[in-house]
Amino acid sequence: MKTAHFTAAVIGMLALGNFAHSQVPLAPQTAAQKLQAIRARNKELIDRQTQTLKKLDEMQLEAQQLKFLGKRS
């Protein structure tokens, strides 16, 4: 009997937790809020792209160094 109550409590908490912590943002109400949301998403995208480009540049430099060292051997 206790396990049934515990199971029901756990399921209830998980259901409420997922609902309360939904990652879907509320739809903006006005045009200005929509624009701000778009700008925020664009900024996040540009930041991720910048980080990716830095990593690619580092990888390219490492590849060039390995290629140079391989020729010396």
C-alpha angles and dihedrals in degrees: 000000000000092000091053091053091045092049092048091049093050093048090049093050092048092049093049092042093054091047094047094047099043112154093211106105120224114262112262114249104211135040090249091054091048090051092049091050091050091048091050092051091047091051091051090049093049091049091052091047091050091052090048092051091051091052091048091050090051091049091049091051091049091049091051091050092049091048090051093048091047091056092050093056 
